[in-house]
Amino acid sequence: MTEVSDGVFGDDGVLGGAAAVTATPVSFDDLVTAATVGVSRRPLAIGALDGPAAAHAAVLDAGDPAAALLEAAALLGAGDLAGLRPAADVVLPTPADDDGTPELSVRAARLLRRVAASDTETLADLLTAAGSAGYRMPAPLLPTMLDLAARSKALRPAIGAVLGARGRWLAAWRPDWQAMTEPPASSPATATVTPTTADGVSGADEATLEKALDHKREAVRAAARRELARRPDSAFSRRAARRAAAALRLEDGVLRRRLVATLPGRLDDAMARDGIPARPAGPGIGTGAWLLIQVVAAAPLRCWEAMFGLDAERLTGLRVADDLDVAVHAGWRLAAIRQRDEAWALALLQAGAPGDVDHLRGVAWPENYQLAAALPAHSRAARAAALLDVAAAWLGRPAAGPLAGEAAVAAIPEVANCPGPWPDALADAFTAMLRRTVGPGPRPGWPRELMLIAARNLPVTGPADHAAELARLAATPNCPAPWAAVLRRTADTIALRRDFYEEIR
């Protein structure tokens, strides 16, 4: 604030004499500053006020600086509440289009606000369910949700499903919200190389896809390989089968049959064109073993059955000569996941790891939970429930040792990756595990690791009230305080989900 004064400084260095006369409008912050110093020490003659109060500055008592300051504060405060008089001839934006879909109820919106503050994954689940049920976001909730979408790409699909016409209209007015107004980008690679008919890839399409294997962009080449691999009778798949036949043969031994693997000598141009990588993706893997894994992984799984006259269960039970069991099984696991083959996935899970696979983990050895994803939902849930039963049996012992920890480690990723809502059998196995393991004494870091996942996936309908069960466990005398807190939070989330789903029925 610029000031002009005809006063003088006294002996104490304080401006005295006539009050300072403002040359610019006084804001509320200026008044606070003057009041803090004190008008008796530094009088302030207010010549103009800021904002809507400017037209009323003449009513201030120039003879009483303290009264003038209080009156100015009252005028500025009232002006802020009153707002500004709209300017004339302002062109207003085109309003949002009408949206015939129903808004979420006030109660549903309140539940969304609660969960948005602490659990964005559950929030995404609820928003997705609301969008599927045909609801849109209430107007007061739109800014909060658009702010969340601006910060988290993972939330954008769920929030976009319930924005409605008004939300998309609002998003266009702020740069950080405008991503929500853009349609999802399609994959140019897929669009380039995947012309299809109702019956799949046609003969002409196969020629186009073969040509795309030489495209300069890796994304296009990868899309072409995926499409060609889906067709067992394509030239691409036949090439993969011929390489497999050269890499693995069945041999009748003195006591039993076994498989004999031949390590590929080098990567030729045709293999590279079909997408087999040249170098191991990690240390501790020889080039020959790496190429064997890739050749086995690229082959159609059914070619092994046709080649050897054995089904997946019997093939995965055979030994491989020269300690190459791990490499062959790694290739089969990769193939089962890529081809979504239930029979092979189940056979490989039952066979287990044929040796030490630590050097392949994270590189070329899919974990059991990744392999289990090829199973139907009911089989996957039944397997996870069985693993929970085994873990609970070990964890429920008075002195849970290393085997308990191993059982828990085996069960956690399989249960965690089962899509929700969990079927009753898996949900019941989970709560039964809690009943057997919640108690005094040391335990592994479980079941805390699973509780957030359970909060999202335990069913909220059906014969069992899982929220009530977890709350009851939290209240038992033997439940340690840290576990009790986790159990209560999980129960609260389940109850919140149940209340929200009731609102969108």
N, C-alpha and C positions, 0 to 999 in steps of 0.2 A: 504494500500500500504506500503510495507516494504521499508525503506530508509536507506542508508548509507551515512554519510557526514563527510568530514574532516574540516568542518567549525567550527566556535566557536560562542558562544552567545555574543552579544554586551551588552552594558550597559542597553539597553532597553529590554533585554530578547528576542530579535529577532535573529533567526539563520542567521548568515552572512557567509561571506567567500565563499568557493566553493559551487556550486549548489549540491542539493541532487541528488543522482544517483538512479534511480529506479531499484529494483531487480526483480520486477514483472511487467507484461504488464500494461500500463496505460489505464484506461477506460475514457470515456467521463466525467463521474462524477468526476474523479480525476482531470481532467483539469478544471472543473468548480470550484472545491475547491481551486486549486492553483490560478486561476484568481481572485477569491474573496479575497484571502489574498493579492495577488499582487506579481508578480515575482521579483519586485525590493526588496521586503522585504524577500521573500522566493523563491529564484531561484529554478527552477526544470529542471534538465537535464534528458531528456527522453531517456531511453535506449531501450524501447520496447513498442509496441502498442498492444492493444487488438483487437481481431477479425480479419476480412479480411484485415484491414490496417496494420497488423503486418509485412507483407513482404516489406513495403515501409518506415519503420522507419528510414532507413539510409539516406533518403533525407532531414531530418530535419536539420536545421541550429543550430549546437551545440554552436556556438559563440553568438547567440542572443536568450536568453531564451523566450522573448516575441514573437518573430517571430516563434520560434519552437512550442510554445504553440498554436498559431493560426493555424499553418500548421497542427499540430497534430489533432486539432479539425476538420479541413477540411477533413483530411484523414479518421478520424473515422466516420464523417457524411456521406461521400461518401461511405464508407464501409457498413454502415447500409442500405443505399439505394440499393447498389449493391447486398447485400445478400452474402450468402456463396457459395463457389464452391462445387457442390455436390461430396460427397465421391465416390470413385470407388467401383464397385461390390456391390452396394446397391440393395437389393431385394425389389422391389416395391410391394405394396399390390395389390391384384386382383381388377381391377376396378369394379365399380358398373355395374349391368346388364343394358342393354338397356331398356328404358321405352318408350313405344309407345304412352302413353297418352299425351295430349297437356299441356304445361305449361300455368299458368295464365299469362295474359298480364302484361306489365310493369305498366300500369295504375292500374290494379287490385292489384298488389303487393304493390304499393304506398298507396292505400286505406287501405290495411290490416295493413301496418305499422302505419298509422294514428290511426286506431281504437285500435290497440294492446296496445298503450300507455295509454289508459284511460278506455276502456270498453271491458273486456274480454268476457262478455256474448254475446255482439254483434259480437265480433270476432268469437266466437264458431258458431254462427248462419251462418256467412258468409262462414267460412271454411266448414261447413257441406253442405251448398248449393253448394259450389265449388266441393266438393267430389262427391255429387250426380250427378252433371253435367259432371263428368268425367275428371276433371282437376287435375293437381298436382302442387306442390309448385315450384316456380322458385328457382334455386340454390342459389342466393344471400340471399334469405329470410330464408333458412333452419336453419342456426345457431340461428337466433332470435327466430324462432318458437320452435326449440328443447329446447332452454333455458326456454321458457315459459312452455313447457310441463314438464320439469324437476321440475319446481316450483309448477305446478298446475295439480293435477290428473284430475280435472274436464275438463281441456282442451285436455287431451290426445286423447280421441276418435275422436274429430273434427280434431286435427292436424294429427293424424295417417291416417285419410281418404285421406289426400292430400300429404303425404310425398313422395310417389312414390318410385321406386327402389333406386334412388340416395339418398333420404332422409334416408331410412332405412339403406343403406350402411354407410352413414355418422354417423348415430346414434350409430352404433356398436363401434365406435372408442373412445367414452368417457363414463366412467362409469355412470355419471348422465344422459346421454341420452339413455342408453341401455334399459330402460323400454319401449321405443317406438318400440323396435325390438321384444318384447315378445308378443305372441298371447294372446288374452283375456282368462283369466282363466275361465273354465266352473265350474259350481256348482257341487261338488262331491255328495252333498245330492240329488240333482235333478237327476243326472245321475244314482244314485243308485236305486231310487225308482219310476222312471216314465217311464217304458217301455210302449209304446202306439202303437195302431194300427191306421189305417186311420179313424176308427169309434170311437175312444176314448179309454178309459181304458177297456180292455177285462176282462173276468171273472178271468183268471189266474192272470192278473195284479192286480185285486182287492185283491186277496189273498196275493200277494206280498206286497201290500201297507198296508194291515191289519197287516201283520207281522212286517212291518217297524214301526208301532205305538209303538212297544216295543224296538226299537233300542236305544242303549246307547247314541247316539248323538241327541241333541235337533234339530239340523238343519235337520236331516233326518226325525225325527218325524213330524216336522212342514211341510216339503215338502209332506209327505204322507197324512197329514190331508188336505192340500190344494187340492191335487189331488182327494181325496175321496169326499170332499165336493162339487166338481164340478159335481158329478154324483148323481142326486136326488134319484135314486133307489139303491144306495149302502147301505150296512149294516150300515155304518157310518152315512149316512144321515137319515136312518130310526131311528137309536138310538136318534139322535138329535131331530127328529120330536116327538118321544114318550116323551122325556123330556119336550118339549114345550107344549104338550097336557096336561101334569100334572101341568104345571106352570100357564096356562092361560085358562079361560073358559068364555063363553058368557052367560050372565044372562039377562033375560027379567024382567025389573023393572016395577014399577007401571006406570011411565010416559015414560020411554024410556029404550032402551037397554044399557047395560054397560058391560065392561070386568071386571072380577074378577081375581086377581093374587094371587097365592100361593107361598110364598117365599120358596125356597129350604132350607131344614133344614141343610144339611151339604154336603160337597164335598165327594162323594164316589170314589172308585178306578176306576170305569168305566168312570166316568166324567173326572177324572184326566187324564186317558189314552187318552181320546178324545180331550184333550187340553184345558179344562176349568180351568183357574187359580184359586188357592185356596183363595188368599188374595186380598183384595181391593188394587188397584194400587195407592191410594192416601187417605188422611185423609177426614173425613166427609162422608164416605160411609159405611153403615153397611154391614156386611158379607152377610146377606140374600138378600138385594137389589143388591149387587154386583153379587151374583150368579144368581139372576133373570135376570140381564142384559146379563150375559154371556150365559145363557141357551137360551134366546130369540135370541141373536145374532148368535148362532150356528145353529139355525133351518133354513131349507129351507123356504124362504118367501112364496112360493106357498102352503106350508102346512097349513098356516093360512086361506087362501082362501078356501081350500078344507075342512078344519075343521069347519069353521063357515059359509060358503056359502056367503061370502061378499068379494068385491074387496078391493084393497089397499086404495082407497079414502074413502070408508065408514068405514073400520076398523080403519084407523088413525083418523077419526072424532069421535070415541067413547070415552067416559070417562072411566077411570080405577078406580075402587074402592080403597079406603084407600090411596088416594094421591100417587099412584104408577105409575101415567101417565108418569113421567119423566123417570123412570127406564125402562118401556116397550118401550117408544119411543127411548131411547138411544140404546136398543138392536136392534130395527128395523133399526135404522140409520146405526149401524155397519154392520148389515146384508146386507142392500141395497148397501153399498160401497163394501163389500167383493164379493157379488154376481153380482155386476154391473147391478142391476135391475132398469130399467128406470121408470117403472110405480110406483114402491114403492118410489123411490127417489123423483119423482115429487109430489106424494101424501104427503110425509113427509115434503117437502119444503112448500107446500101449507098449511099444518096444523100448521107449526111453532112450537116453543117450548111450551109445555103444562104447563109449570111452571118455577120455578127458577132452572136454570141448571148450575149456577156458580160453585157449588161444584163438578160438573162432567167435567168441561172444561179441556181439555188437558189430561183427564184420560179415560173417556168413553163416551164423548159427541162430536161426529164429528160436525164440524162447517158447515154452509150452503155451503160454497165454496167446501168443500170436498164431500158433498153429491151431489152437482151439477155436479161433475166430472163424475157421472154415467149417465148423460143425453147425448143425441147426440150433436155433436158440434153446430148445428144450434139452438137447443133449449137452450143450455147453453149460446150462444151468445145473443139470444133474451132476455133471463132472465137478463143478465148483462146489456144490453142496457136499459131495463125497469128500472132497479135500478138506472142507471145513470140519466135517465129522472127525477126520483123522487128526487134524490140528487140535481140535477141542479135546480129544482123548489124551493127547500128550500134555497140553497146557493145563488140563484139569488135575494132573497129578500133583501130589504135595510138593515134590521136588522136581520141577520142570527143568530138564537138562538141555544139552545141545540139540537132541532130536526134536524137542518141542519147538525150538527156534527154527530148525530146518523145515518142519511141517508147516509152521506159520509162513515162512518165506515162500514155500511152494504154493500155498493157498492164496495169499494176499493178491498177487497180480491176476490170478484167474478170476477171483471174485470181483476184484476192482474193475476188470474189463468186461464183465457181463453187462450187457445193456439193460437199462431199467425201463419200467419198473420190474423188479425181480419177481419171478413167479413165486407162488406161495411156498413151494418146496425149498427154494434157496433162501427165501426170507426166514422161514421157520428154522432152517439149519443155522442161519446167522444168529438169530436170537437165542437158539439153544446153545450155541458156542459161548455167547456172552454169559448165560446163566451158569455154565460150568466153569468159566474162567475168572469171572469177577470175584475178587476176594482179596484177603490180605496176602502179603508176601511178595517177593520179586517176581516180575513177569517180563517177557520180552516187550519191545516197543509196540505191542499189538494188544488189544484191537484198535488202539488210537488211530493207527494209519488208515483203517477202514471206515472210521466213523463218519467222516465227511462224505465219503462215497455212499455209505448206507443212508445218510440223511437225504440224499437225492433219489435213491433207488428202492428203498423199502416201500412196499405198496401202501397206499393210504386208504384203499378199499379192500373188502374181503373179510374173511372170518376173524382175523387177528387184528388187534389194536396195538401196533408196534410202538407207537408213541407212548401209550400207557405202560407197556411192558418195560421200555427203557427207563421211563421215569420211576417205575417201581424198583428197578435194579439200582438206580442212583440213590434211592432212599434206604437201601438195606444197610444194616450196621457194618457189614464186612467190606463194603465198597470203599476203596481209598478215595480221598478227596479229589485228587486230580482226575481219576476216572469218573467220579460222580459228576464233575463239571462237564466233561465231554459228553457223557450220556444225557445229561439234561439239555445241552445245546442241540444234540441230535434229535431228541424227542421234540423240542420246540420247533425245529425245522420241519419235521414230519407233520406236526400238527398244523403248521402254517401252510404247507403244501395241501393238506386235506381241506383246510378252510378255503384256500384259493380255488381248488378244483370244484368245490361246492358252488362257488360264485359263478363259474362259467359253464355249469351244466345246462 
